[in-house]
Amino acid sequence: VARAVANEVRTASGGPAGVRALGLPIDDAPTSQVAMNLTHPDVTGIDDAFAVVEDAARKAGARVVATEIVGLVAEAHLPNPRAKAARLLVAPGRSIESAMRR
């Protein structure tokens, strides 16, 4: 399922601008992962990318159970704290700005 979802949401396959995606299996099958790089987060942000993945997963008969932000993100590009993408975060995302304040 993750590979089909990733294929659907990639820019190269007609998905939103600036989205690169891979579908990956993880150890506790039947769970899998859609890993994305958002190369133009000012055009397609985390919340928009999440919505596209959630919709594609729903069409494939799956659901999103968690989200994760790996690395640092500009504060302007963090997900809306009230949005579903933020509520499903495994751990809070860190911004570049908060890392520089340390």
Secondary structure, 3 states (H helix, E strand, C coil): CHHHHHHHHCHHHCCCCCEEEEEEECCCCCCEEEEEEECCCCCCCHHHHHHHHHHHHHHCCCCCCCECCCCEECHHHCCCCCCHHHHCECCCCEEHHHHHHC
